[in-house]
Amino acid sequence: MSISSRFCVPVLLALACLLLPSAQGGTVDAVATFNNVGIVYDFDVAPGPGTEVSVSIREADSTADYQPAHPLSPIGETRFAGSVFSLKPGTEYSFRLSSAAFEDDHILSVTTRSDSFADATGTVYHVRPDGDDNADGLTLGTAFATVGKGISIAQAGDEVRLHDGRYYEGDLNAPRSGTALEPIVIRAAPGARPVLDGTDPTFAQDFSPVGNDVYRTPTAVQPQHAYVNGEHLFRYRTLEDLQNNKWNIPGYYADGEHMYVRLPNNEPPDGHAVTVPRHTTGLTIRNQDHVHVKDIGFESYGLGWYPKGVYIDGGDENLIDGCSFKNTGVGVGIRRAAHFNTIQNNTFDETSVGSWSFEAVKQDADDYETGAIFVYASDQANVGNVIRGNLIQNMFDGVHLYSYNAESPTQNLDFHDNVLVNLVDDAIETDGAGSNNRIYANRLSGFLTGISIAPAHGGPTYIMRNVLIGWRNSESGTYEGYPFKLNVSSDLSTNWVYLYHNTAWSDEEDVSGFLFKGYSDWHDVISRNNIFAGTGYALWSWPTGEHADHPVDFDYDNLFTTDDERFIRWAGEDYDNLADFFAATGHEEHGVSLPPGFIDPADGNFYLRPDSGMIDRGIWIPGINDGFFGEAPDLGAFEHRPPEAHIPIPEPNALLGLGVCLLGLRRRR
């Protein structure tokens, strides 16, 4: 199938789903987020081979011509799906579906979600650590002492206002919902930075030496997490492993009678704060809607298994905004039918976990392998969640976005404008089932695997305009690092993955620009207008034999390596140039192999210099790179612009909005 025949036209969506009958024997299901929409067209009867469904769009009040968008993808015998990008929030659009299988075009008007959130206008309940839960909470002088008290009485439209200090609380539950116009708001007082702290303040340190630089204190607690001076201690499986310093990581072991610790630099506990949690989760929002949590810290949760800062279990249209999560295991967990939640402008930090051994966690402590945001498998799909503008650092894995239940996938999720730094393993994982999900305009730095699409079952999954920097091999050299991972041991396939306009660059030793490991049932992986630059092979594909010509489609990419001895290795054969590679495989007919020509990679500036060979070397993709400068789109995440149109790379905490700008390259009307 040609690249043009693979394109379908993206669509416009509304606040919720639209399920509309089709005069041509099918239904249209459309879902809107703030800036993007996903559409699914289901034929009543399987259409003929080669059927295509295109989409074009315009604003609803416009008389201009419809503009082509990205086409839908055939994700089943009767189902086509696809997304439309770079739409304005709270705006009505008209979209048109066209196909030779239709008698007439389908026209549908849909409004994107408004990108504003109502604030509390009802009663304000004050909370401060030295307050009194028997007071009325209506003033600072009569504030409650606990967050739990404030949450327990707040009704729709009310605000629970937290003043400065630490609140040693956890395992709290939001007891009721707000509404779209009257949310329940739990927030920091102006200028305050309150922290919900899961630490047990009654934990008594009475350490004595037991040899081999290990110390113990009496306690019946067997916590899943423990900390020293606010940083994670590694949980060893056995006392013997701790005493032998199996992984050369400061850690602990608890047997129900004592807790044993080995501290950094083998120092004695005197003068160090060794702490344990007494709560597992900070706040659970279970089957409640329109709860807003703003500017609050969550720290040190993990008494029991599966710790989290905030757990959204079946809740809709909740907001987690401007919060910080430190040593919470999972920062925000999402499960079951949790729809249209927004997680934005937060920071997530698991401190020392980012320096741990890959092998240590994989072999002995895989429950640390969670991430800042984790979407759990369930028998109910999650739809329309938006995760944007967050800083995620010092973790084993960054985020896990897909449910692993193929019958209840993650749908219409937007993950954009996030910064992920210092990850031991995968920065971003799909690793499950999902449809019409968009991962774009993120910045990833320092990881083993950048984006794991292993699997990304169902599809389509769009991965666009991300910057992936500095992947590396594991410390033992056992596992190769790479920007995109497709290999996996799973009964789920990977289907319809679009890699568009990503910049992937690493100067770490002996890493490939793009690496395919052993084939594992991936299909229709389409790569256009990317930069793949490493220090080993520019492109390396392991599969041989019947899987040598695995179903991918690569073209218009830059494949570059600093290694003068290696270029491309595919199915056991080496290629010294793109012409020979294309002749043998049919890939990268229009590809190039040039130094990318970034402004200053050492300083993190991956915009293109005016003399870069990436300029005007791409292909126009409707709905993806409309409005490009010059004769053709540029390769990589950033379109080179005239000086007056140049957009500097934002600081990590100022990324929100970059994705709309990058993807926007606004459509010509």
C-alpha positions, 0 to 999 in steps of 0.5 A: 500500500502506498503512503498516500493510500494509507492516509485517512483524514482526521476529524473533529470531536466533541466533549463526549462521544457521538454515535451517529447512524450512517446512510451507507450502512455504518456508524460514526463514533467521534471523541473530542479532547481539547486540541484533537479528535478521534473518529471511528467509522464502523461499516455494517458489512466489510467493505471491499479490499483497498477501501479508503476513508478520507477526512477533511475539515473546516471550522463550522462557521467557515465558508472556506473549502474543506481542508484534507486531514490525516486519513483513517486506518483500517484497524479491523474488517469493518472498522476504520479509525483516525485522528485530527490534530491541532484544533482550537479548544471550545470550537465547533468544526465540521468534518467530512468523511469520504470514501468510494464505499459511500454513496454520499459524503458524511458531514458532521459538526462537533465541538472540541472541549473547552480548555478552561476549568470552573473554580469553586464558588461555594463555601471555603473550608480552611485547613492547617496543621495546627487547626481543630477538626471540631471547629467550623473551618470557615476562617483561618482562625477556625481551620480544620486540622486535617485534610480528611475532615475538609474533604468529608464535608465539602459539597459541589462548588466548595473549596478545601483550602490547605495552608502551609505545612505537612499533613501526615495523612493518607488513604483518603477518599473523595466521598462525592462528586462536583459538577462541571460548573461547581467542582469540588476543589482541593487546593493550596492557599494562595502562596502556600505549598502544603504537602500530604505526607504518607510518612509515619511520624511515630516510627522510632529509630533505635538502630544497632549494628549487626555487621557488614555495615548493616544496622537494625531497629525493632519494628513490626512494620514491613513497608513496601517503601522506605527512605533515608533523608527523603530518598528511596532505599532499595527493598532487598528480598532477603537479609542475606542480599542486603548484608552481601550488598548484592546490588551495591545500592543502599537498601533495607529489609524488614522481617516483621520484627526488625528493619535492617538498613544499609545506608549510602556510603555504608554510614551508620544511621546516626545523623540520618533520617530513616523513615517509613510510610504508614499509608499506601495511597494519598487520595483516591477518587473512586467513581467521583467526577469533577474533583480538582486537586491543585498545587498540593504536594504528595510524598512518601506513600508505600506502606502496602503494595501498589502505592500511589499519590492520587488514584482515579478509579472510574472518575470522570473530568477530574483535574490534577494540576500543579501538584508535586509527587515525590516517592509515591511509586505511581504518581497518578493511577488511572483505572476502569472507566475513567474519562476526560481527566486532565493531569497537567503541570505537575512534577513527579520525582522518585529521587534515587530510583533514577540511579538504580541498576536496571538488572536489580529492579528487573530481577529483584524489585519489579514493583518499582517498575511503575512510573509517574502515571500508570493506566491499569488494565481493566474490563472498562475502557478509559477515554479522552484523558489528557496528560500535558505539561508535566515534568517526570524525572528520576524513575525506572519507567516514566509513564505507562499509558495503555490498558493491557485489556484488548477488549477495553483499551485506552482510547483518545488519550493525548500525552503531550508537552511533557518532559521526561528526564533520567529514566532507567528503562522506558520513558514512555510505554504504551505496552497494551491496547489503545486506539486513536491515541496521540503522543506528541511534542514531548522531550525525553532525555537519558533512558534505555528505551524512549517510547515503547510501543510493545505492543500498541494493539489496535491502533492507530497510535500517533507518535509525532514531533517528540525529541528523544535525546541520549538513549544508552545501553544498560550498565552491564551491556546486556540490553541495547538502548534505542529510541523506539521499542517494538519487540515484546513477548506478548499475545497482542500485536502492534498495529498502525503506528505512525512515527512522524517528525521525531528527532532522535539523537544520541551521542552515547557509546555504540547505540543505533539510531533506530533498532528493530530487535526480534520480530514480534507481530508488529504491523503497519509501522510507518515512518516519515520525516524523522531524524534517527541519529546514533553512534553505531548503526544508523538503522539496524534490523535483526529479523531474518528469514520469514520475518526479514521483510517485516511489515514496516514502511520507512521513507523520507527519514534522515539515517545518520551515524557518527561511525565511519565503519557502519551504516545500515544492517538489515536481515544480516546484510550490511549496506553502505548507502541508501541507494543500495538499501532501497534497492534491496528492501524498498525502504527510504527511497527518498531518505537522506544520510546527513549530519542533522545540523542542529543549532547546539545539541550540547546545550539542548537546542535541537532546532535546525541551523539555516544550513541544515541538510534537513530543511525541505527534505520531507513530504507533506502529510495532510493534517500533520505538517500543513503550513510548513515553511519553504518548498517542503516540510523539514525533517525532525521535530522542529520546522526551521523558521525565519528569524522573526518566526523562531520559537525557542525551546521552552524550559521544562516547566514551560512546555505546555502549549508547545505541542499545539504550536508544533503540530499546528504549523497552522493549517492554511485556510 
